[in-house]
């Protein structure tokens, strides 16, 4: 099965538990269709580059999955219908990623730059 990476931005006024509930609902759609969740990362409340629907900040979440395209399309449909989701993007990966994402691995990235110098 192909690998997909979905990143979505939830509204700033949601609590952390509400963001986890929304994320678990999307995970459930994928797992019920026979897919596997490889990685879920909550990047936290971050400032947006520009206002989206009067929001200046948003909760960023990454979901990496190994599934067919039908559950991914259903997740995207649910995100489009949800008022809690400001933006989302799904990309198809060639292979699953190793370790944490670049956003989460700031400390490791800093040490790599020092080693290269």
Buried (B, 14 or more C-beta within 10 A) or exposed (E): EEBBBBBBBBBBEBEEEBBBEBBEEBBEBBBEBEBEBBBBBBBBBEEBEEEBEEBEBBBBBBBBBBBBEEBBEBBBEBBEEBEBBBBBEBEEBEEEBEEBBEBBEEEEEEEEEEEEE
